[in-house]
Every structure is written in structure tokens, then in C-alpha cells.
Amino acid sequence: YCKDAVLSQEKRSQYSSVNATAAKFSMASSSFERARCYIDVGINLLETNRWTEQYSLCLDLYEMSASVSCFKGDISTMSRCLHETIANVKCFEDGLTSNT
């Protein structure tokens, strides 16, 4: 997880990426509660200007968050993640997963 540690921004980015990978594996095995934990930690480790500095990673984490929220029936979190994603995508194609 890497929670509550004082890390450089480079390490935060690396751990965020590791959490995204772990979330993908958890989702693939239908372990959505575990995926939610990895996704939340991954998002919390992102930079303040996440959508400009870590665009691809941020897009992956927010799309996974929306998917997991949908599977778990958490409509408010799903909606928040989708709005965040749609508001920050750089091109139409990046928003297609969020819009479907």
C-alpha cells in the first residue's frame, strides 16, 4: 500500500504506479474490495497537478475507480470519478472509456 509515508515525489509516483498495477490484477481476479484499496492509495499518492504531470497514470486510476465503484454499486463515487475524468481528458478518445 505505502500509506502514511513521507516520500519524494518520484517515489510517490512509482508507488502510485505499483498500486495501479496491483489494482488491475485485483480487478482481473474480481477482488474489487482489494482493488478499491489499491486505487485509493494510488490516487492519494498522485501529485497536486496530477492531470498535467501524470496524465496516463491518473486516467488509469480514475477509470478503474469508476469501474470498481460501478461493480460495488457506489454510484456517488463512480459519478465523481467520471466527472473528474471527463473534465480532464486531453482528447476525445481518452474519454471514450469514461463515456461508455
C-alpha beads as a LAMMPS data file, in Angstrom:
LAMMPS data file: protein, C-alpha beads

100 atoms
99 bonds

1 atom types
1 bond types

-500.0 500.0 xlo xhi
-500.0 500.0 ylo yhi
-500.0 500.0 zlo zhi

Masses

1 110.0

Atoms # bond

1 1 1 0.000 0.000 0.000
2 1 1 2.582 2.577 1.068
3 1 1 0.279 4.598 3.302
4 1 1 1.313 7.482 5.558
5 1 1 4.955 7.544 4.481
6 1 1 6.978 10.670 3.797
7 1 1 8.200 10.158 0.239
8 1 1 9.802 12.172 -2.524
9 1 1 7.543 12.970 -5.462
10 1 1 9.469 10.476 -7.589
11 1 1 8.822 7.685 -5.059
12 1 1 5.171 8.746 -4.732
13 1 1 4.792 8.414 -8.485
14 1 1 6.465 4.989 -8.501
15 1 1 4.279 3.698 -5.661
16 1 1 1.189 5.121 -7.314
17 1 1 2.058 3.166 -10.449
18 1 1 2.660 -0.016 -8.439
19 1 1 -0.739 0.418 -6.772
20 1 1 -2.367 0.867 -10.198
21 1 1 -0.800 -2.391 -11.387
22 1 1 -1.934 -4.192 -8.234
23 1 1 -5.444 -2.800 -8.741
24 1 1 -5.530 -4.189 -12.298
25 1 1 -4.570 -7.649 -11.043
26 1 1 -7.172 -7.432 -8.279
27 1 1 -9.869 -6.403 -10.739
28 1 1 -8.912 -9.250 -13.066
29 1 1 -9.497 -11.691 -10.209
30 1 1 -12.779 -9.950 -9.231
31 1 1 -11.328 -8.795 -5.917
32 1 1 -12.990 -5.383 -6.097
33 1 1 -12.599 -4.504 -2.412
34 1 1 -8.841 -5.049 -2.650
35 1 1 -8.739 -3.130 -5.953
36 1 1 -10.543 -0.212 -4.260
37 1 1 -7.781 -0.038 -1.619
38 1 1 -5.006 -0.022 -4.220
39 1 1 -6.799 2.576 -6.351
40 1 1 -7.454 4.901 -3.423
41 1 1 -3.831 4.762 -2.295
42 1 1 -2.657 5.261 -5.882
43 1 1 -4.842 8.362 -6.290
44 1 1 -3.740 9.761 -2.932
45 1 1 -0.095 9.428 -3.970
46 1 1 -0.579 11.450 -7.164
47 1 1 0.740 14.987 -7.405
48 1 1 -1.489 18.004 -6.853
49 1 1 -1.271 18.805 -10.572
50 1 1 -1.872 15.158 -11.389
51 1 1 -3.665 15.670 -14.686
52 1 1 -0.744 17.584 -16.215
53 1 1 2.222 15.765 -14.659
54 1 1 0.923 12.159 -14.508
55 1 1 -1.808 12.113 -17.129
56 1 1 -1.800 8.436 -18.182
57 1 1 -1.484 7.110 -14.653
58 1 1 -4.185 9.463 -13.431
59 1 1 -6.509 8.447 -16.272
60 1 1 -5.963 4.747 -15.492
61 1 1 -6.596 5.171 -11.768
62 1 1 -9.725 7.273 -12.183
63 1 1 -11.203 4.958 -14.819
64 1 1 -10.504 1.936 -12.624
65 1 1 -12.040 3.751 -9.676
66 1 1 -15.214 4.426 -11.663
67 1 1 -15.375 0.772 -12.784
68 1 1 -14.870 -0.642 -9.296
69 1 1 -17.429 1.797 -7.918
70 1 1 -19.926 0.627 -10.533
71 1 1 -19.320 -3.047 -9.676
72 1 1 -19.785 -2.282 -5.981
73 1 1 -22.898 -0.139 -6.532
74 1 1 -21.223 3.042 -5.242
75 1 1 -22.868 5.437 -7.679
76 1 1 -21.698 8.659 -5.993
77 1 1 -18.005 7.699 -6.208
78 1 1 -18.482 6.431 -9.752
79 1 1 -20.087 9.710 -10.764
80 1 1 -17.367 11.796 -9.091
81 1 1 -14.611 9.828 -10.838
82 1 1 -16.316 10.050 -14.215
83 1 1 -16.809 13.810 -13.886
84 1 1 -13.159 14.245 -12.870
85 1 1 -12.006 12.142 -15.821
86 1 1 -14.230 13.810 -18.419
87 1 1 -13.237 17.267 -17.167
88 1 1 -9.531 16.497 -17.628
89 1 1 -9.146 14.289 -20.707
90 1 1 -6.870 15.719 -23.378
91 1 1 -8.657 14.260 -26.375
92 1 1 -11.972 12.673 -27.268
93 1 1 -10.528 9.149 -27.477
94 1 1 -9.258 9.297 -23.886
95 1 1 -12.782 9.957 -22.664
96 1 1 -14.396 7.111 -24.583
97 1 1 -13.957 4.563 -21.801
98 1 1 -15.465 7.025 -19.336
99 1 1 -18.391 7.812 -21.582
100 1 1 -19.425 4.202 -22.181

Bonds

1 1 1 2
2 1 2 3
3 1 3 4
4 1 4 5
5 1 5 6
6 1 6 7
7 1 7 8
8 1 8 9
9 1 9 10
10 1 10 11
11 1 11 12
12 1 12 13
13 1 13 14
14 1 14 15
15 1 15 16
16 1 16 17
17 1 17 18
18 1 18 19
19 1 19 20
20 1 20 21
21 1 21 22
22 1 22 23
23 1 23 24
24 1 24 25
25 1 25 26
26 1 26 27
27 1 27 28
28 1 28 29
29 1 29 30
30 1 30 31
31 1 31 32
32 1 32 33
33 1 33 34
34 1 34 35
35 1 35 36
36 1 36 37
37 1 37 38
38 1 38 39
39 1 39 40
40 1 40 41
41 1 41 42
42 1 42 43
43 1 43 44
44 1 44 45
45 1 45 46
46 1 46 47
47 1 47 48
48 1 48 49
49 1 49 50
50 1 50 51
51 1 51 52
52 1 52 53
53 1 53 54
54 1 54 55
55 1 55 56
56 1 56 57
57 1 57 58
58 1 58 59
59 1 59 60
60 1 60 61
61 1 61 62
62 1 62 63
63 1 63 64
64 1 64 65
65 1 65 66
66 1 66 67
67 1 67 68
68 1 68 69
69 1 69 70
70 1 70 71
71 1 71 72
72 1 72 73
73 1 73 74
74 1 74 75
75 1 75 76
76 1 76 77
77 1 77 78
78 1 78 79
79 1 79 80
80 1 80 81
81 1 81 82
82 1 82 83
83 1 83 84
84 1 84 85
85 1 85 86
86 1 86 87
87 1 87 88
88 1 88 89
89 1 89 90
90 1 90 91
91 1 91 92
92 1 92 93
93 1 93 94
94 1 94 95
95 1 95 96
96 1 96 97
97 1 97 98
98 1 98 99
99 1 99 100
